[in-house]
Amino acid sequence: MRINVHAGHNPAGKAACGAVGIINESTEARRVKDEVLSQLRQLGHTVYDCTVDNGTGQKDVLNKIVSKCNAHAVDLDVSIHFNAGAKDEKGNGKTTGVEVLIYRASDITRTIGKRVADAVAALGYRLRSDKTSPEPGVKVNPRLAVLKNTKAPAMLIECCFVDDRDDVQLYDYRSMASAIVFGITGQRVQSAPETDRAEEGEETSTGDKNALYRVQVGAYGMKSNAEAMRKKLQKAGFDALIVQA
């Protein structure tokens, strides 16, 4: 496939940046976007990054995104966003959830959007729907600029809510990106088990058999989530360190 992907809004701290809550939309949307681009490329797809970092205002950001998207002949435009408005920073034990916005119910994005919404919901998020929904988790909104003005079929993914603690505690940008990629392509990036790699000759007898190799198990937007994972690993008997990227 040939796919445009962009993170919504200007970067954090600039005019027309995204929502701010427990996490920051502009920051996390770019993390998810970068991972989506990486995974799609690993799977052999042609992908273009249409993110805008220098808009002078909301309208300018949208116009520049649309212009970047329309410069490429693609099968799909994908806009990465995070939602806001839950106002549940303490947490109530329920997620506010995920939704995928599309231009019209008859587009191919209805099917793809449903797959994306279902893949994200499988991480633990609630599917958000309303009277416009042709499918659970998918909403029709013909007024949004990136859906209305791009040439290719487009969808806007609201990954989860920045101001819902339950959403944020579930959130991990790599898992979110993997769900989005799987929803779009039906494929997942696979890594060969270490034993298989050794059998293929990727390790040699010159290696230190007593060496220990640490593997990152998560990346989190909140330090508290990273600390919780570290405690879980330590309780299981593993060494665990937190490194700020």
N, C-alpha and C positions, 0 to 999 in steps of 0.2 A: 504493500500500500504506500501511497504518498500522502503525508499528513502534515498539516500545520498545527503547531502547539504553541500556546502562549500563556503566560501568567497574567492575570488581570491587574489593572491599576499601575500607577507609578511605584517605584521602590518606597519602602518605609521612610518616613521623614520628609518626603517631597510632597508637592501639591498633588491632589487627586490620588493619594495613596489609599490603600484598602482599610478595612475595618480593624479595630484594635480591641482586644479583650484579654483573655488569659494568654493567648498567643496572638501574633500579628499576621493578618491576612497576606499582606504583600510579601513578607519574608517567607512564610510557609508555602504560599502558592508558587514561589520561585523554586523552593526546594523540591516540591512535588513535580513541577514542570521539568526541572533538570533531570530528575530520575526517570520520568516518563520518556524524555528524549533519549536518554542513555539506553533504557531497556528496549525501546522500539528499534533503535539502531542495532543493538546486539541481536535482535531477531531478524534483521535484514531489511527492515522497512526504511524508506526514504523520508526523512523528517526535517522540517524547517522550524526554527525558533523565531516566532514573530512577536516576542515580548518587547514592550516599549519601556525604556527607563528614563526618557528625557521629555516627557510631555509637559506642556505649560499649564494644562488644566484638564478636567475630565473629558471635555469634548475633543481636545487635541490628542489625548491618549487614545481614545476610541478611534478617531480618524486615522491615526498612525498605525494602530493595530490592524484595522481593516485594510489599509493600503498595503501593509506587509503581507497579509494573508492573500490578497488578490494578486500579488505579484507572482504567485506560484500556482501552477495547475496541479491540484491535489484532489484526493478522494474525500477528504474530511478536514474540517477545522475544529480544533479542540481548545476551549478556553477554560483555564483552571482558576477557580475562585474558592473562597471560604465564606460562609454565611455568618450573619450576626442578627441579634434581636431576641435571642433566647433569654438573656438576663438571668442566667442560672449559674452564677460563678461559684456557689457553694456546692451545687450538685444535688439532684433529687433522685438519683438512682436510675434515671432514664435518659437516653440520648435524644437530642432534638433531630439529628439525622442528616441524611443525604438527599439531594435532589439533582436531577439533570434537566436543564431547560433546553427546549428545541423550538424551531421556528413554526413548524406545522406538523400535525399528526400524521400526515401522509408521507413525510420524508423518511429516508432510510435511517435517519437519526433516531426515529422512534424505536427501532429494533436495537440499534447499537446503544442508545441511551439507556434502554431497559437492562441490557447486559451489564453496562457499567454500574448502574444503580444497584443491581443485584449483587455484583461482585464487591462493592463497597459495603453494602448491607451485611454481607457474609462476615465482615470484620466485627460486626456487632452494632452497627448503626441502624436506626429506624428509617424506613422508606417514607419520604414526605410526598404527599399527594394533595391535590385540590380538585375543584370542578373542571379544570382544564386538562386533567391527567388522562391520557389515552392508555397509560400503563402505570401501575404503582411505582412511585419514585421518579416519574417523568412528568414534566409540566410543559405546556405550550405557552410561549410568550413571544409574539411577533413584533414586540416593540423594542426589544434589546438590539442595540446597534450591531454587535458582532454576529447576531443571528440574522438580522434583517439585511445587512449590507455586504456580507461576504458572498463570493460567487459559489463556493463549494457548500455542500450541506454542513451545517455547523451545530455544535452543542456546547453548552456552558455548564460545567460541572461545579456545583456547590458541595465541596467535599464533606464538610461538617461545620459546626458552629464554633466560632472563636470565643464566645462568651458562655459556653456550656461546659462545666467542669467534667461532666460525664463523657461528652464528645472528646474533649481534649485529652482525658486520661487514656482513651482508646487510641488516640491518634499517633501514628508513626509515619513519617513521610515516605519511607521505602515501601511499607505495606500498602499505603494509599496509592502510590504510583503503580505498584504491581497489580492492584485490583483494577485500576483504570486501564492499564495495558491489556490485561486479560479480557476485560469487557469489550475493548475495541477489536482485538485480534483473535481472541480465543487461545492465545499462546502465553506461556510463561518463560521467563529466563531461567534456564536450568544450569546448575553447577554440578560437575561430576563429583561423587564422593571421593574423599581423600584416598581411600584404599584403591579405587579404580584408577586414580591418577598415578599412584605408585606402581600399579601393575603395568601401566602404559609406559613406564620408564621416565616419568617426570621428576622422580626423586632418584638420587644415586647413592651408592654406598659411601660417598665422601661426606655425606651429611652427618651432623652430630645427633646420634640416636638418643642422647639424653636431653636434647633441647626441647623447650616448651614453646609452642606457637599459640598466641592468643588470637581469638577471632571475635570481631565485633558482633554483638547480638542485637543491637538496636540503636536507633537514633531518634532523639526526642526533642520536641520544642520546649518542654518544661523540665527544669532541673530536677523537680520533685519526682517526675516519672523515671528519670535516669537513676536517681538514688534508690527508688523502689526496686528497680531491676537489679541494681548492684547488690542490694541486701538479699534479694531472692537467689542470686548466683552464689553469693558468699555462704548463704545458709545451705546450699546444695554442695558446698565444698570446693567451689571454683574461685580462683583469683578474679578480681573485677576492679577495673579502673574507670573513672569518668574522665574523658578528654573533651574539652570544648573545641568545636570546629571553628 
